């Protein structure tokens, strides 16, 4: 069975780099281009119901597709 990735870094449709990673039982996204601020790190388990890094990546891509 393939091992699940602990994190994935990618560019979303806004052109900025995002890092989705597992932190304990939470899936988080870190906006690597900026530090601090309310939306720098987002709990995707809480906000989008993501349980895996792959689900977190999908949630981020879906949000950026919908919101630009």
C-alpha positions, 0 to 999 in steps of 0.5 A, spaced: 500 500 500 502 506 498 504 511 503 500 517 504 504 524 503 505 528 510 505 534 506 504 537 499 506 544 496 503 547 490 501 553 486 493 555 486 490 559 481 492 565 484 499 564 483 501 563 490 504 557 493 500 553 498 503 548 503 498 543 505 500 538 511 498 534 516 498 536 523 496 531 528 489 529 526 488 536 523 489 538 515 492 545 515 494 550 509 500 555 510 500 561 505 508 561 504 508 567 501 506 571 507 507 571 514 502 572 520 495 575 519 488 572 520 488 567 514 496 565 513 494 558 516 487 555 515 485 548 519 482 545 513 479 539 517 475 544 521 473 549 514 472 544 509 472 537 512 478 534 510 481 528 513 487 527 508 492 532 505 489 530 498 482 532 500 486 538 503 489 540 496 482 539 493 479 543 498 484 549 496 483 548 489 476 548 489 476 555 494 480 558 489 476 556 483 470 559 486 473 565 489 478 567 484 
